[in-house]
Amino acid sequence: MVALLLRHYNTIEAFNTAILSRGYGRISKGLVHASEHATVEDLGDEPFQIAQSYPKNPLVVSASRIEGMSYLEGLASKAPHLVILDDALQHRAIQASYTILLTTFSKPFYKDSLIPSGTLRDLPSRAKTADLIVVTKCPENMSNSQRETKLTHIPKHSNQKICFSYLRYNTIWRGVKSDLNGSDFVGVEINLITAIAQPEPLLRYLDKLGVKYRHWRFRDHHFFTANEVAELENLPHLVCTEKDFVKLKDRLDNIHYIGVEHAFFEDDAKVFYSALPAISI
């Protein structure tokens, strides 16, 4: 979603959009402003992926969102017109101008609970404060009745917009030295590496495509050890997610990643983009 918003706002000429993240899983401490010399250990895998894809957008990681915002505001003439924060709803000291809440189709916030019994970092009732709610990872053939069920349970306030999206995987798998066509691997076993929280949608995509896989599953944000890389390096058809690719591309030259993005159903795309705040300089 951060990448999608960057692509949207980067189309505005002379408009400066920055990203502020905690940098979960990074090895560094304190505030780090991404530079061309920053490593995945400095930023964490997700921010590093964004920094690699959008190098012109200032990116800062900081455990303190207040410190990070103050730093960005102090960049003088380079101060951003817009700052995108990820995973920030629970940081109530930050008074966001606009809030987008993402909730998954299979486990919407109204069926979840606070950590540690669930995965929520804030009260489900806080969903009412969001300007826009996006139900993500929907089935591509979602029925009207499934849509209506979700709409019935989401406590919507008068100005709040709700839309639905699904994951669209790239049929071309990008690699260090070459690219592959995923359809060429129908019936072929690949070695799939994931260090993400929920690999199940990717597994369903491969199942639907007819690709067999041996799944090497690691915990989310895992940094791969030398022994793990040595175990993987001689295996055929190494495939991973883009988040894992940024950690492995300099260590495994025979690895490819399957890109993924949010895709909206036709009417939902109209709702989403018309709901985003129009920002002028």
Buried (B, 14 or more C-beta within 10 A) or exposed (E): BBBBBBEEBBEBEEBBBBBBBBBBBBEBEEBBBBEEEBBBBBBBBBBBBBBBEBEEBBBBBBEBBEBBBEBBEEBEEEEBBBBBBBBBBEBEEBEBEEBBBBBBBEEBBEEBEEEEEEEBEBEBEBBBBBBBBBBBBBEEEBEEEBBEEBEEEBEBEEEBBBBBBBBBBBEEBBBBEEEBEBEEBEEEEBBBBBBBEEBEBBBEBBEEBEBBBEEBEBEBBBBBEEEBEEEBBEBEBBBBBBBBBBBBBEBBEBBBBBBBBBBBBEEBBEBBEEBBEEEEE
